[in-house]
Amino acid sequence: MLRCEIHGFHFMDRELSYVGRDLEAMSFAENYHRWILSVFAPYLGTRLVEVGAGSGSFSGLLAGRSFQTLTLVEPSREMFEQLQQRVQTLDAPGRIKTVEAVFVDVAAEIKSSERPDSIIYVNVLEHIADDEEELRTAHCTLARGGRLFLFVPALRWLHGSFDDHIGHHRRYTLGDLTGKCRRAGFEIVRAHYFDALGVAPWWIKYRLFKSERMEPAAVKFYDKYVVPVAQRIESVIPPKIGKNIILVAEKTAD
């Protein structure tokens, strides 16, 4: 039986890793974020926690849903200040709480006060050195029946200079990610590759040409013209390969 304990750890490199978080997540790519949310939406509860919320790009979409509580956790001071400013502009149906901290340091408090049924990581888990400890902490924090939502970069052979530049510890395979989630105590509800059309452009730009930049104009073009097509295709034909992995898992026992 998995023993549920929540430990607090301070990773000195986390704040540095999160400085580029919104750049990597393409905060200006609304269609991309809406696509991610469309996969998560059928499984989301009403007591939500977003870990590594950054400046609130994905949080703003979550806030547009029906929820009781939305707790946004962000360790970077720079990102947290932007997050607070964004939250003040939101007209949300539930209570939003912002926490400037590393999640494992506040997980026990969040578990006690919020009783979360959904914990969300969008382009965050790959920044965390001990991702399995993070997943165990998420499992312990969730109420029974609660769900974990992950969106991470995929495929080790796509790992290039940009990944290093923004503080990625790893890219995942589907087997890697599902295995780690199962070891943390979760049962997999849904897991598959995401954004197959993005694989070739990513390999060319970040592996072949070793770029360390993500230009806003290129991302906006991709978001406007490619993402709608990719979403329609992948809604019918799940991809066998993709630039990312999207996963939903459930806590079925304490």
C-alpha positions in Angstrom: 0.0 0.0 0.0 1.3 3.5 -0.8 2.0 5.5 2.3 0.7 9.0 2.1 3.1 11.6 3.4 3.6 15.2 2.4 7.2 16.6 2.8 8.4 20.1 2.3 11.5 20.6 0.2 13.1 23.7 -1.2 14.8 23.4 -4.6 17.1 26.3 -5.1 16.8 26.1 -8.9 13.0 26.2 -9.1 12.5 29.9 -9.3 15.2 30.2 -12.0 13.5 27.5 -14.0 10.1 29.2 -13.8 11.3 32.5 -15.2 10.8 31.3 -18.7 7.7 29.2 -18.0 5.2 31.4 -19.8 7.4 31.7 -22.8 7.6 27.9 -23.1 3.8 27.5 -22.5 3.1 30.0 -25.3 1.1 32.3 -23.1 0.1 34.3 -26.2 -1.3 31.1 -27.9 -4.9 31.1 -26.8 -6.1 28.4 -29.2 -3.4 26.1 -27.9 -4.4 26.6 -24.3 -8.1 26.1 -25.2 -7.2 22.9 -26.9 -5.5 21.6 -23.7 -8.5 22.7 -21.6 -10.9 21.0 -23.9 -9.2 17.6 -23.2 -9.1 18.3 -19.4 -12.7 19.7 -19.2 -14.8 16.6 -18.9 -12.7 15.4 -16.0 -12.3 18.6 -14.0 -13.9 19.0 -10.6 -14.8 22.2 -8.7 -12.0 22.6 -6.2 -9.0 23.3 -8.5 -5.3 23.8 -7.8 -3.0 24.9 -10.6 0.7 24.3 -9.8 3.2 26.6 -11.5 0.5 29.0 -12.6 3.0 31.5 -14.0 1.4 34.8 -14.9 -2.0 33.2 -15.2 -2.4 32.4 -18.9 -4.0 29.0 -18.3 -5.5 30.2 -15.0 -7.6 32.7 -16.9 -9.3 29.9 -18.8 -9.9 27.9 -15.7 -11.4 30.9 -14.1 -14.0 31.0 -16.8 -15.4 27.7 -15.8 -17.8 26.9 -13.0 -15.8 26.1 -9.8 -15.9 26.6 -6.0 -12.3 27.3 -5.4 -9.3 27.9 -7.6 -5.9 27.9 -5.9 -3.0 29.2 -8.0 0.5 28.3 -6.8 3.6 30.0 -8.2 7.1 30.1 -6.7 8.7 32.8 -8.9 8.3 36.3 -7.5 8.3 37.9 -10.9 5.6 35.6 -12.3 3.6 35.8 -9.0 3.3 39.5 -9.2 2.0 39.2 -12.8 -0.4 36.5 -11.6 -1.9 38.6 -8.9 -2.4 41.5 -11.3 -4.2 39.1 -13.7 -6.4 37.6 -11.1 -7.7 41.1 -10.1 -9.1 41.5 -13.6 -11.0 38.2 -13.6 -14.7 38.0 -13.2 -14.9 34.4 -11.8 -17.8 32.4 -10.4 -15.8 31.0 -7.4 -13.1 32.0 -5.0 -9.6 32.4 -6.3 -6.6 32.2 -4.0 -3.0 32.9 -5.0 0.0 31.3 -3.1 3.6 32.3 -3.7 5.4 29.1 -2.9 6.8 25.8 -4.1 3.8 23.4 -4.1 5.3 20.7 -1.8 5.9 23.3 0.9 2.2 24.3 1.0 0.5 21.0 0.0 -0.5 20.0 3.5 -2.1 23.4 4.1 -3.9 23.3 0.8 -5.1 19.7 1.5 -6.6 20.8 4.8 -8.2 24.1 3.8 -9.3 23.5 0.2 -9.8 19.7 -0.1 -8.8 19.8 -3.8 -10.4 17.4 -6.3 -8.3 18.6 -9.3 -4.5 19.4 -9.4 -3.2 20.7 -12.7 0.3 21.0 -14.1 0.6 22.6 -17.6 4.3 22.7 -18.7 5.5 22.5 -15.1 6.4 18.9 -14.1 9.4 18.8 -16.4 11.0 21.7 -14.5 10.9 19.8 -11.2 14.0 17.8 -10.3 12.2 15.1 -8.3 9.1 14.7 -10.4 8.1 11.4 -8.7 8.2 13.1 -5.2 6.0 15.8 -6.7 3.5 13.3 -8.0 3.3 11.5 -4.7 2.7 14.9 -3.0 -0.1 15.6 -5.5 -1.6 12.2 -4.8 -1.6 12.8 -1.0 -3.1 16.3 -1.4 -6.1 15.2 -3.5 -9.3 14.0 -2.0 -10.2 10.4 -2.9 -11.7 10.3 -6.4 -9.7 13.5 -7.2 -7.8 13.8 -10.4 -4.4 14.8 -11.7 -4.0 16.7 -14.9 -0.6 16.9 -16.7 0.6 18.5 -19.9 4.3 17.9 -20.5 6.9 18.0 -23.3 7.4 14.7 -25.0 10.1 12.6 -26.7 13.7 12.6 -25.5 15.1 13.0 -29.0 13.4 16.4 -29.2 15.3 17.6 -26.2 17.5 20.5 -27.4 19.1 23.8 -26.6 15.7 25.5 -25.9 14.8 22.8 -23.3 18.1 23.4 -21.5 17.8 27.2 -21.8 14.4 27.2 -20.0 15.3 24.7 -17.3 13.8 21.4 -18.5 15.1 18.4 -16.6 13.5 16.0 -19.1 11.1 15.3 -21.9 8.8 12.3 -21.4 7.6 9.3 -23.3 4.1 8.0 -22.7 5.5 5.0 -20.9 7.7 7.1 -18.6 4.9 9.4 -17.5 2.2 6.8 -17.0 4.7 4.6 -15.1 5.6 7.4 -12.7 1.9 8.3 -12.1 1.1 4.7 -11.3 4.0 4.4 -8.9 2.7 7.5 -7.2 -0.6 5.7 -6.6 -2.7 7.0 -9.5 -4.9 5.1 -12.0 -4.7 6.4 -15.6 -7.9 7.8 -17.0 -6.6 9.2 -20.2 -3.1 9.6 -21.6 -1.9 10.2 -25.2 0.5 12.2 -27.3 -0.6 15.7 -28.4 0.3 18.0 -31.3 1.8 15.7 -33.8 2.1 18.5 -36.4 4.5 20.3 -34.0 7.1 17.5 -33.9 8.9 18.3 -37.2 9.1 22.1 -36.7 10.3 21.7 -33.1 13.1 19.2 -34.2 14.2 21.5 -37.0 14.3 24.7 -34.9 15.5 23.4 -31.6 17.5 20.3 -32.5 18.9 21.0 -36.0 19.4 24.7 -35.6 19.8 24.7 -31.8 17.7 27.8 -31.3 17.2 29.1 -27.8 14.3 31.5 -28.7 10.6 31.2 -29.3 9.5 34.1 -31.4 6.0 35.5 -30.7 5.2 36.0 -34.3 5.9 32.3 -35.2 3.9 31.1 -32.2 1.0 33.3 -33.1 1.0 32.0 -36.7 1.1 28.4 -35.5 -1.7 29.1 -33.0 -3.9 30.8 -35.6 -3.4 28.5 -38.6 -2.0 25.1 -37.5 -3.6 24.5 -34.1 -7.3 24.5 -35.3 -6.4 22.0 -38.0 -4.3 19.8 -35.6 -7.1 19.8 -33.0 -9.7 18.6 -35.6 -7.4 15.9 -36.8 -6.4 14.6 -33.4 -10.1 14.7 -32.1 -10.7 12.0 -34.7 -7.4 10.2 -35.0 -5.4 10.0 -31.7 -1.7 10.6 -32.7 0.9 7.8 -32.2 3.5 10.5 -31.6 3.4 14.2 -30.5 5.4 17.1 -29.3 3.6 16.8 -25.9 1.8 14.4 -23.7 -1.6 15.1 -22.1 -2.7 12.9 -19.1 -5.6 12.6 -16.7 -5.2 10.3 -13.7 -7.3 9.5 -10.7 -6.7 8.9 -7.0 -8.9 5.8 -6.2 -7.5 5.0 -2.7 -5.7 6.8 0.1 
